[in-house]
């Protein structure tokens, strides 16, 4: 598995009760993983810290899958 994907999955699993082994690039953030708006914000902040990037709010709103988050 890609190191960046592993890091994203680790960040997600810190905020929601999900088995990291079951998370794939195609996992839907809301319906498959149960993320809510608060989770999205927390995960975005962690991704920004991890990769030293800024994610615009409009981009956060467009995220549908783990792959979308990875593409940022």
Secondary structure, DSSP 8 states (H G I E B T S, - for coil): --HHHHHHHHHHHHHS---GGG--TT-BTTTTT---HHHHHHHHHHHHHHHT----HHHHHH--BHHHHHH-
